[in-house]
């Protein structure tokens, strides 16, 4: 029988893959489908992973669902471009409107751990003015949260993910020191830093979700350059190697290769469970509460496809805004011409 993470679910029979050892397993609690668990969390990435872990640690019964595979980084990832497609969510997904998004390849991941398994580790905080970008900067939308409220959660996540960052961050309000020293910059970065200094620009090392010194089961980063196709050394601090192991240890269950297609609600409009597709069949898992943490595309798609006679426009959509004003990850860059070769 193939042990390929893409061929069949791995998190079954009371065990889940050990992400720190090739071929290893760890015990996992399993719940019956007829048992109404306290929480079903759809998505195990940046939003779902910490929720699954914290709820389980508080004593709740929790199942985390993910449409992606359950990888063991040390054996399933390689420094090879041809292997990168196993992480990309390349199923057809239509994101239409005045400014449609092109989905696929490296802007959406499909794995237990979500897109954090293939993100490039950059771990910046929103600056205070960005929380009020509409009123202060004239674009986007103002957040309903104050930046000070978010600061405490940033600090907690940076500790849990062992973010490596500069001792002094030169922009925005003063922040707590990062758990690990900044990652050493390479030759190309040093050259760009000199260029910034020549132009009068301040610069600093980028806060990264990577250990810059051996820590527990994780080695230091070896600059292999394949962060986005899965870190084969476990130096990258994704949900797969941080919150998910915590969740399993606390008694949560993870169901990989399990695509949730519909949320079921009762006559009063309360969630009663989820319909999901796994091993070629549709199943129904009872639940007292359902948390949707499926990224900017899958969250609205699931809410809209769960429409009922009572909620004809989809669940949680009394405002009519579900699926509108979609914003996915943005990117920023600065370009310049250097006298020296930049490799």
N, C-alpha and C positions, 0 to 999 in steps of 0.2 A: 504493500500500500504506500502510495506517495505521501511524503511528509511536506509537500509543497504548500506554503501558506495560502496559495491561490486556488488550490484544487478542492479543498474541503476545510471546514472549520477546525481550528486547533483547540479552542477553549471548550472542551467537552469532557465528559466522564470524570468530573471532579478534579480536573487539572487544567492548567494554562501554561503556555510557553514561558520558560525562564529566560528573560531577556538579557541576562548577564552571563549565561553559559550556553555554548553551542550544544544543541540537542537536549537541553535540560528542561525540566518541568517543575512547577510549583503547585501546591494544592489550591483548589478553588472551590468555594461553596457554590452549590447549584440549587436553584429554586424550581418548583414545579409550575407549569403554566397555569394551573388552576388556582395556585396560591396568589392572592392579591398582595404583591409586594408593596412596601411603602412608597418606593420611587422607581420609576423607569426613566433613565436618562438616555436620550437619543443623541448620539455623538460623543466621542471620547477624546476630543481634541482640546484646544486651549480653554474652551468654556466648559465642556462636559467633564474632562478629566479631573480637575480639582473638585468639582461638585460630587462626583462619584466617591472620591476618596474621603472628603470631609463628611458627607452624609453617612457613609459606612462607619467612619470613626466615631460618629455620634450615636451609633447603635441602630440605625435604620437598615431595613432590608432594601438592597439596591441592585438593580441590573443595569449595566451599561451596554447599549446596542451600538454597533458600528457596521457599516456596509463594507468596510475594508478588511484586509487580511491582518492576521496577528503575526508580525515578523519577529524573528530573533536577529537583532542587528549583526551580531558577530558571525553569523553564518549566511544570512540572506542578502546582505548588502555587499556591493563590490565597487571598486574604483574603476568603473567601466560605464561609459555612456549607454551601451546597449541594454543595460539592466535597469535603467532609470524608469522605464515605462511602467514597471510594476507598481510604482507609487502614485502615478498620475491618474486622476479621475478623468478618463477620456470618454465615458458614456455621453451620448448626445443629451445636451441640456440647453434649452432655449432661453435666452435672457434678452428679451426684446424691449423695444421702446425707442425713445428719441436718441438715446446713447447706449446701444446694446453692447454687452460685454462678450468678448470672445473667451469661451471657457475651454479648459483642457490643458494639457502639458503641465508646465510648472506653476500654474496659478491655483491649483486645487489638488489636494492630496486625498488619497483613499487608503486608510490604514487605521488600525487601532492606534490611538494617539493623534489621529487627524492630521491636519496640515503641519503640525509641529514636528512630525517625523521628517518632513522634507523642507522645512523653512530654513532660511540662511542664517539663523541664530541671532540676527539683529534684534536687540531688545531695548528699544527706546521708550521713554515715557512721553505721553502727550504733555506739551507745555501748557501752562495755564490759559494762555490766550486761545489755544486751539479748542478748548472746551466751549468757548463762546465765539466761534469763528464767524458766525453770521453777524452778531452785533459788534464785534471788535475788528474783524478783518474783512467783512463784506462778502463772504462766500460760505457755502456749505450750510450747516444748521447748528444751532446752539444745543449743547447737551443739557439734559435736565439735571445733571449732577454737577456739583462744584468740584473743582480740581483738588481741593484739600481733602475731600472725602475719598477720592480715588487714590491719593498719595499713600494712604495706609495699606491699601490692597496691592499697590505696586511694590511696597517694601516687603510684604509677606511673600508675594510671588517671586521676587528677586532672591529672597532667602531660600525658598523651597527649590528654585531652579539653579541655585548657585551661580548667579550671573557674575561674570568677570567684567569689571568696568574700571574706569579711571578713578584715581583718588579724588580728584577735583573735577567736577563737570562744569564747564565754563558758561553754560546757558541756563536761564531759568532760575527758580528758587533753589536754595541749598537743599541737597538731598542726603539721606544716610549713605554711608560708605558702602560700596558694593561688597558682597561676601568674598569675592576673590579679586586679586589684582588684575589689572587690564591685561588682555592677551598681548603677547609680544607682536609688534607689527613686522611685516616682512619688508624686503628691499624695495618693492614697488610702492608700498605704503609710505615708507620713509622718504622716498623721492617725492611723492605727492605732498607730504607734509612740508618738505622744504619749499615746494612751489607755493603752498598756501602761505607760509611765512613770508616769502618774497613779495606776495601780493598784499600782505598786511591782514590776512585772515587768521583768526584763531582756529585751532584744531584740537582734537583729542581722540584718544582711542575709542572705538565703538563698543558700547556695552553688548556683550555677547553671551548667549546661553551655552557656554562651553567651559569646561573646567580647564584652568590654565596650570594646574598641578594635579597629580594623581589623587583621587578621592574615592575611598571605598572600592566599589567594583569598577569605577570609571578611570581610565587612563587620561593623561593629558592629550590635548589636540596635537595631531602630527601633521597638520597642514596638507591633508590629502586632497582637499579641494572639491570634495563631492558632498558637501553638506546637503544639497537639495535632492540628492538621490539616495539618501539614507546613510547615516554615519556608521561605518563598520567597526569603529573602535569604541563606541559608546561614550565618546567625549562630549557629544552634543546632548544637552539636557532637554529632551522632548518629554511629552506626557507619557510616552511609551516606557521610559526608564525612570520616571519620577513618581507621578501621581498614580499611575495604573498599578505598579507594584504595591504602593501603599494601600490602594483600594482593595486589592486581593487579600492582603494581609489582614485587613479590617473586616473581611467577610463579604465583600461585594462579588458579584458575578459579572463577567464580561462575555458577551456573545458576539463573536467576530463573524464576518461574512453574513451578516443579518441585516437586511435592508427593510426598514420600517416603511410601510406604504400607507398606513392610515391610523389615526388616533380615534378610538371609539369613545363616545360620550353617552351618558344616560339622558333621560327625559328632562332632567334638571340642568343639563349642560355640563355636568362634571365628568372628567375623564375616568374611564373604567379600565383602560388597557390599550394595547397596541396590536395591530396586525403587522406581521413581519414575514419576510420571505427568507428561508434558510434551507439549505440542503435540497433545493428543488421543490419545496412545498411551502404553502402559506400556513402560518401558525398564529395563535392569539395568546398573548401574555396579559393576565389580569394585573392591575396596578391601582393603587389609591391615588397616586399623583404621577403626572407625566411632565417631564422637563424636556423641552426641545432645544438642543444645542448643536444644530447641524450646519453651521456655517451660513454665509450670506445667501447661498443659493438653496440648499436643501431645507433650511428652516421654513422660509415662506412657501416653498413648493409643498412640503408636508402639511402645513396648516391649511393651504388652499385646497389640497386634495382630500382633506378630511371634512369637507362641507357636509352639512345635513339639511333636512327640511327646515330646521329651526335656525341653523347658521348657514344660510345659503351662500354667503360670500367667504366661507371658510372660518376656521376657528380663530379666536383672539383677534377678530378683524372688524370690530364695531366701528373703528375709525376709517375703515377702507384703505388703510395704509400698508397692509401686509403685501409685500412684493413690490412696493413702490419706493422711489427714492433710494434705490439699491446702491450701496457703496461697498466695494470690495477693497482688498488691500491696494493701497497706492504705493508709488515708488517715487524716489526723488534722486536727483543726480546733478552734479556740477561737472562741466567739461572745460578742459584747458589744453593748451599746446605746450609741450615740454621740449627743452633743447636736448635732453637725454632720452635714450630709449626707455620706454615703460613696458615691461613685460607683464 
